[in-house]
Every structure is written in C-alpha cells, then in structure tokens.
Amino acid sequence: MVAREKNIIGKRLIHSYLSSVISITLVLVLVGASALFAANAGEISRFFKENMVISLILGQSVTEEEGQQLTKRLNSYPQVLSADFISRESGTQEMKVLLGEDFLSVFESNPVPLSIDLHLNGDMVSRDSLVFLKSRFLSEPAVEEVVYQESLVEILNANLRKIVTLLTGVVMVLLFISFVLINNTVRLNVYSRRFTIHTMRLVGATRAFIRRPFMRHALVQGAVSGLLAAGCIAGVLWWAGSSSEILLQILDKRITGFVLLGVFLLGIIICQISAFFVVNKLVAISKDDLYY
C-alpha cells in the first residue's frame, strides 16, 4: 500500500515537472524566435539592400571591351559589392523572356544596349548615397543612364525601420509575458510543497536553508527548459537552412549564438528569481493561510 502511494506521488511529481518544463520551454521558444529576428534586423536589412540591382546603361557606341574594362574598374570601388557586365546577347535573352521570342521583329537592328548590373554595399543603399553615386557613375563617358527604383529604396528603408520597431516591441511584451507565465509555473510547483516549507520552519530552519533545495530545483528546471528551447530554435534554423541558403545568408552566426545563449540563461534567471520570491513569501505566511 505504501509502495503504491509512493508510486502515485512519484508519477504526479514527474508529470508536474514535465508539464512545467514544457510550458517554460514553449515560452522561451517564442521569446527566442522573436529576439532572433529582432537582433538580426540589421543583417536582414543589409541582405535586401545588397540584392537590389542598379543598372548602368552604356552608350550605343561603347564596345564590349570598353564595357568589360569599366566593369573591372567599378569592381574596385569600395561602395560596389559586385559589378556584372551584361552583353547584348545576354540582354537580348532576358528581353525575350520578358517580351517574347519575336520582340526583335519590329526593330531593324538590335536595340538592346550593353549594361552593367551593380550590387552595392548595404550601407550605401540610401537616398543621399544613391544620388551621390548616380552622379559619379554618370561622370563615366561610357555610361549613358543609371536605372534603379528610387521608390523601392524609400519603401525598403521605411518598412525595415517599422519591422525593427515592431519586433523590439514584441520581444519586450513576450519577455514580460514569459516572466509572468514562468513565475506562475514555478509558484505552483513551490506552493504544492508549502506544508513541507512550514514544517522546516517549525524545526528552526533558516530562510536560506529552506530556500536552497528549491533554488537548486529551479536551477535545474530553468537549465533544462533553456537547453530544450535553444535546441528547438537551433533545430528549426538548421532545417530551414538546409532547405534554403537564403536564411543562412541573412542570419549572422555570432548574433544567433548570443541569442541562443541568452535563451538558455533567461530560463535559469527567471526560474531562480521566481523561486526566490515565492519561497520567501511562503516562509512568511501563517499556518492558517497555508490552507487558502
């Protein structure tokens, strides 16, 4: 009979512990995922900016050799990430894809000019910087026109600022919610052992002595939850990265590592703080209040 009761109590404790760990892990995953994208907002912004194409249209009299020489010179610019020369044949193939195979039938000669596609460093993709670079590119004798979507630059910068602000707000809200939920979870676990705490107090145990096992328990609980949450986020990133290389280009590995470490430490810190205050509160209450 006694063994059966011990088994029942043991199963309940295990179930309670697992439920707490799962709850804390899910909360930490939400916080970590939001923090990951908020922390990598700069890299995400840089990725989109560096993938925006600026086309330099060369004059009709410019030869391919002159165009290739200009391309090499542009590649030496510190503001230029890459410069790709587009021959008339390549440009014609692109136009055929857009306009159809017979688009040249209405022209006496091939109207597709030589061009150079530029990708700039992310720091240079702003309105003022692009105006300066446009005038510099037009100073080249071979360049007849500089083409890029000015509205896209403004929209990109404005939307990225809004996204960063929104993600930062979401992270702050989730941090508050995570503290409340984890605190409640720890409080319920400790509260279920309030009579043990009261008995320890009756035999003269100090607050520090009573608090010590609960703090150890909270430490293990927070560490396990933090590891599980960090592992879940890392697993999802690995799966997504194996499916698409774009994600690996966007996310900075060092920042991602710091976020995962932060998730692990956050689980420990919140559990420790919650256990500290809850145990102190239970030690101070009277015997009659233990039943309410």
Secondary structure by P-SEA (a helix, b strand, c coil): caaaaaaaaaaaaaaaaaaaaaaaaaaaaaaaaaaaaaaaaaaaaaaaaaabbbbbbbcccccaaaaaaaaaaaaacccccbbbbbcaaaaaaaaaaacccccccccccccccbbbbbbcccccccaaaaaaaaaaaaaccccccccccaaaaaaaaaaaaaaaaaaaaaaaaaaaaaaaaaaaaaaaaaaaaaaaaaaaaaacccccccaaaaaaaaaaaaaaaaaaaaaaaaaaaaaaaaacccccccccaaaaaaaaaaaaaaaaaaaaaaaaaaaaaaaacccccccc
